[in-house]
Structures are given as C-alpha cells and as structure tokens.
C-alpha cells in the first residue's frame, strides 16, 4: 500500500507523473520500478504494479501535462503535498522561502542571551592579555563589532525581521584555565518577534572579530559553543538552557 501511494504522489522522487491515460501511467510506474531496482539492487518487494486499477486512478487525480503549470489541479496537488510535510513557518505553500507575517502577534518585552568561546591557545592568549596584537586592543574592538553585528542581523539573515532593539550588550572575558575568550551577548526589544537571532549574531560577530584580530599569530584558533542560553517573552514564554555537570 505504501508503494502504491508513493507512485501517485511522491514529493521527493526525481520523476513527476504526468499522464492522460492508464497506459501512460503504467509506463511511468514501470520506469519507477526500474529506477528503484537500480538503486537498491533488486526489484522492490511487491513492486509497483504495471496494471492500473480504476480505484487507483480515482485515489489521486493526475496532473494533465497539456494544461498550464499553474492550473487548479497543479495547485491542488502541491497543496496536498505541502499539508503532508512537516510545518515550517518560513516555507510557503509552494515551497518558497518567505518572511513570517507577525502582524497579528502581541507586542511584548523580549530578551535573549547567547554565548560562545574562542579558543586561542596559550601563545595567543598571552599576547591578547598583554595587549600585544598588531591590530590593537582585541577585546575592545570585538565588543564594538558584536554590538554592531547584533544591530545588523536582519541584513545578514535573510528571513529575520528588521526590529527595533532597545538594548544590545556584549561582554568578553579572558579565561586562563583553557586560554579562551568567553563571549556573552544580550539583546532586548519590545515588539512582535523574538531577539534570539540578534543575540546569536552579536556573539558570532564578536568571535569572528577576535579571530580576525589574532589570526596573524595563529591559524589554529577555534570559535566554539555558539548557543542560545535563555530567552524571555513572546507566545512560547520563557526558556532557559539546562546546565549540566
């Protein structure tokens, strides 16, 4: 039964069934059986039947190849496939990317805190600590870059809304235990959509700036553990990362 349904509407198949007659459909099913055999090395168990019954033809209307692609039947099949897929808010009915309409949401105070680490290694760590980098004060430049990055999020991430931020904070701290720079960023806004991406973009930009300021001394620097730590406000409410260890 699964294979019968797959033959009618298989969204991920390389073949799309266009037929005006039972004979055309049978030929297409035969081609799909051969394709499955070439992939799996043997004919499919209880393979797709070469003869097509009337109830199969009635189970799913076929798209007429001689009608325009934007016909009602085409839109209907596309809508059916989309309903069976996992719902994604940034994907439209026909599969195209879209910005979510948040006009119906309530304005609430929203905050988000994110963090990341930049693993420098002892040599570079000591140079940053002593402010001996040729490009200047690493932590100060990275702080400003992180704040600016948070404010530019909608320009960098295509489907993010251009929101008004009421606050952006970026803090950088040297950790001598693992020779790293620990970065924390916070973004706040009162509006209809969250600021998680703004906080994440802020710490990512700060981390990239640390790398740029230090790359002449070492190419082994790593930016790690970019993550959201908490968020508040909005329909989904508050969320906090569970601490382990």
N, C-alpha and C positions, 0 to 999 in steps of 0.2 A: 504493500500500500504506500509506503514511504517513497518507493521509486516511482510509482505511478504519479504521485503528486509532484515529485521533483521534475518529471518530464513535462508537466504542464506549466509550472511557474517556478523556475529555478533561478533566483536572482543572481547567483554567483557563477552560473555557467557561462562559458565563452560563447555559447550558441543561444540565440533568441529565436523562439519558434514563430515563424510567420507562415500561415497556411490558409488555403482557401478550400481544401478538400481533405478527406480522410487519407487519400493516397499520399499527399504531401506530408501530412503529419506522421504517417507510418515511416516514410523515408527519413524524416528528421530523427525520429526515435531510433531507427536503425543506426544512423550516424552517431548518435549519442552513445549507444551500446558499444560501438567500435571504439569510440573515444575513451570510455571507461575501461575497456579491455586493455587499451594501450597504456593507461595509467597504472592499473592495478595488476596487469599481467595475466588476467583471466577474465572470462565473461562475468558480469555481475550475477550474483545468486538470484534466481528467479527474475532474470533480466527484464528490461522493458519490452513489453510485447510488441511484435511488429504489426499485429492487427489491432485496430482501434474500435472499441465498442461505442455505441451511441451514448451510453451514460457517461463515458469518459469525455466525449465531446461536449456534453452538457455541463460537466462539472466545472470547467473553467473556459470562458469564451476566449477564442484566439484572436490575435491582432491581425487584421487584414492588411497585407503588405501593400495593397494598392490604394489604401486610404492614407491621408496625411498623418504624419507622426504625432500631431497634436490633436488627433481625433478623440472623441469621448471615450471610445474603447481603450485607447492607449493610456489616457489619464486614469481610467478606472483600474486597469491592471497595475499601473505604477502606484496608485493609492493603496491597493491591496497588499502589494509587496512591502510598502513602507509601514503599513499597520502591523505586519508580522515581524518587522525588525525591532530591535531594542530602541526605545525612545531616546533620542539625543536632542537636547534643546537647541543646539547650534546647527542642526541639519534640517532643511526644508522638506516639503512633501516630495519633491522630485530629486532629492539627494544633494542639492546645492548648499553651500555654506551660507549662513545668514546670521545677522546680529539679532539677539533676542529682544523682543519688544517688552520693556519693563514699565510701560506707562501705567499699567493697572496696579502696580505694586505700591505699598505704602512707603512714605519717607520715614526712615528710622536711622538712629545713630549706629554706625557700623565701624568696627575696628578690626584690624588683623595684625598679627605679629609673626614674622618669619625669621629664619636664621640660616647661616651657612658657615663653613670653615674654609680657610685657605691654609693648606699645609705647606710651610715654607722650607723646612729643613733648618738645621742649626746654623749653617753659614749665613743664609739669607736672613733668618730670624735675628741674628746678632747685628747684622747691618741695618735692618729696619729699626731695631731697638736703639741703636746709636745714631740714627738718622743720617746714615752714610750713603744712601742711594743717590745715584747721579741725577735722577729726575726730581728729587726733593722729598718732602715730608709725605710718606706713603699713606699714613692713616688719615691725615687731614684731607688730602686730595680724594681718597677713596670715599670719605664721608660725604663730601660735596657731590661727588659723582653718583653715589647711591641715592641721595635726596632728589637729584635731577632725574635719575632713571625712574624713580617711583612716579614722578610727575609726568613722565613721557610714556607711560605704559600703553595707553590707547594708540599711540603712534607706532609702537613696536609689536604689539599683539593684535592681529587684525580684527578680532571679534570682541575685543574689550570696549566697554562704553567709555566715552570721554566724560569723566565725572569730575566734580569739583572737590578737591581734597582740602580738608580743614587742618590737617597736620601730617607731616612726614618726619620720622625720626630714624636716624641710622647711627648706631654705635659700633665701634671697633675696639677690640681688646686683644692684646698680645698674651698668649698662653705659653709660658716657658716649659710646661710639662710635656707638651707634644710639638713645640716650636710652630705654633699656628697663630693665625689671626682669626678670632671668633667675631662674627658679624651678626648683629641683630637689627632688624628693621621693623618699624611700625607705621601703619597708615590708618588714617581716620577720615570719615566723611559722614555727612547726614544726607541720605538720598535713597534711591530705589534699588541700588545694586551694591554688592559687596566690594571690599577692597583687598581681597586676598592676593590678587594678581599684582596690585600696586606694591604690597609689602614684599612679595617674592621677587619682583623685578628690581626693587630697591637693593636688596641684599645681593642679588645676582650681579647687578651693575657694580656694586662696591667690590665684590670679589674679583670680577674681571679687571677692575682698575688696579687692585693690589697686584694681580698677575702682571699687568702691563708695566707697572712701576718697577717690578722686580725681575722681569724676565731676562734682562741683560746679565744678571748674576747667576741665574739658574733656569733651565728649561724643565726641571723636574717638579715644579710647583703644581699642586693639585687643589682644585676647588671641589669640596665635597659637602654632602649632607645638606643640600638646599631643600628646605622644607617649611611647611606652614606649621606653626606651633599652636596658634589659637586664633579664633575669630568670634566676634560677637555681633548681635543684631541680625535683622532680616527674618524671613519666614522660617528658615531652618533653625533659628535660635543660636545659642552659644555652643562652641566646640573647642575642646582642649585636647592636645596630644597627650596620650598616656605615657608617663615617664617609666622607664624600666631600669632595673639594676639598682 
